[in-house]
Amino acid sequence: MRKFKKHIKFQLAKSKMLTVIFGLFILTFLFHTQVMAQEKKQMVRLAKIKVDPLQLEKYNAALKEQMTTAVRVESGVLTYYAVADKSDPTSITILEIYADTEAYKSHIETTHFKKYKETVKDMVKSLELIDVTLIGFAKKSDM
């Protein structure tokens, strides 16, 4: 009888453990599915910009002001990364990620974006906008 009771207790514990594991699996799956759906809605764009070398400092200041303001005040502006080519600092590439196309459309109508465009209109020698698809990302958890 004692062995039978131990066996029943073991089976119950095993059943509870499987229920917890299955629950965690379902939660993980649902979270992953939601993240994937959000990523698919996102609008991701590269902006390739060539700046007048004599106005590079002013351009960079205007860009930084626009980027920080947009991320701070617009919930649909998710990410901006701006980088300059080491061998040609006047060649700038910006990675922009918006929650969706509507967030982008809203962004380009904001006062701070219009101010940026007006400020840099004579500084930008060329602009190429490239819509891209995010196929994956990785980042450290503390970033």
C-alpha positions in Angstrom: 0.0 0.0 0.0 2.8 2.4 0.9 4.4 1.8 -2.5 1.1 2.5 -4.2 0.7 5.8 -2.3 4.2 6.9 -3.3 3.5 6.0 -6.9 0.3 8.1 -6.8 2.1 11.0 -5.2 4.8 10.8 -7.8 2.3 10.7 -10.7 0.5 13.7 -9.2 3.7 15.6 -8.9 4.7 14.6 -12.4 1.2 15.7 -13.7 1.5 19.1 -12.0 5.0 19.6 -13.4 3.8 18.8 -16.9 0.9 21.2 -16.5 3.3 24.0 -15.4 5.7 23.2 -18.3 2.8 23.2 -20.8 1.5 26.5 -19.4 4.9 28.1 -19.8 5.2 26.7 -23.3 1.8 28.3 -24.2 2.7 31.6 -22.7 6.1 31.6 -24.5 4.4 30.7 -27.8 1.7 33.5 -27.4 4.4 36.1 -26.5 6.6 35.1 -29.4 3.6 35.2 -31.8 2.6 38.6 -30.5 6.2 39.9 -31.0 6.4 38.5 -34.5 3.1 40.1 -35.4 4.3 43.4 -34.1 7.5 43.1 -36.1 5.6 42.4 -39.2 3.5 45.6 -38.8 6.6 47.7 -38.2 7.9 50.1 -40.9 11.6 49.9 -41.3 13.5 52.3 -43.5 17.1 53.2 -44.3 17.8 56.8 -45.2 21.1 57.3 -47.0 22.1 61.0 -46.9 25.0 62.9 -48.4 25.7 66.1 -46.5 27.5 69.3 -47.6 30.9 68.9 -45.9 30.9 72.6 -44.9 27.7 72.2 -43.0 28.2 68.7 -41.5 28.4 69.9 -37.8 25.1 71.9 -38.2 23.5 68.9 -40.0 24.5 66.5 -37.2 23.1 68.8 -34.5 19.8 69.2 -36.3 19.6 65.4 -36.9 20.3 64.6 -33.3 17.7 67.1 -32.1 15.0 65.7 -34.4 15.8 62.0 -33.5 15.8 62.5 -29.7 12.6 64.6 -29.9 10.8 62.1 -32.1 11.7 59.1 -29.8 10.8 61.1 -26.7 7.4 62.4 -27.8 6.1 60.0 -30.5 5.0 56.6 -29.3 5.1 55.2 -32.8 8.8 56.2 -33.4 10.6 53.1 -32.0 14.2 53.4 -33.0 16.7 55.7 -34.8 20.3 54.8 -35.4 22.4 57.2 -37.4 25.9 56.3 -38.5 28.5 58.1 -40.6 31.0 56.4 -42.9 34.4 56.4 -41.2 36.2 57.2 -44.5 33.5 59.9 -45.5 31.6 61.4 -42.5 29.4 63.3 -45.0 27.8 59.9 -46.0 25.2 59.2 -43.3 22.9 56.2 -43.0 19.9 56.2 -40.7 18.0 53.1 -39.6 14.5 54.2 -38.7 11.9 51.8 -37.1 8.3 52.9 -36.7 5.4 50.9 -35.1 3.6 50.9 -38.5 3.1 53.0 -41.6 0.6 55.2 -39.8 3.2 56.1 -37.2 5.6 57.1 -40.0 2.9 59.2 -41.7 2.1 60.9 -38.4 5.9 61.5 -37.8 6.5 63.4 -41.0 3.6 65.8 -40.1 5.1 66.8 -36.7 6.4 70.2 -36.0 9.9 68.9 -35.0 10.2 66.9 -38.2 9.1 69.8 -40.4 11.6 72.0 -38.5 14.4 69.5 -39.2 13.5 69.4 -42.9 13.5 73.1 -43.2 16.8 73.5 -41.3 18.7 70.9 -43.4 17.2 71.6 -46.8 20.3 73.4 -48.1 22.7 71.0 -46.2 21.6 67.7 -47.8 23.1 67.1 -51.2 21.3 63.8 -51.8 18.7 61.6 -50.0 17.8 58.0 -50.8 15.0 56.3 -48.8 15.0 52.5 -48.8 12.2 50.5 -47.2 13.4 47.3 -45.9 12.1 44.2 -44.1 13.4 43.3 -40.7 14.4 39.7 -40.8 15.8 39.5 -37.3 17.5 41.3 -34.5 19.6 40.6 -31.5 20.6 42.8 -28.6 21.9 42.5 -25.1 19.2 42.6 -22.5 20.8 45.6 -20.7 20.7 47.9 -23.8 
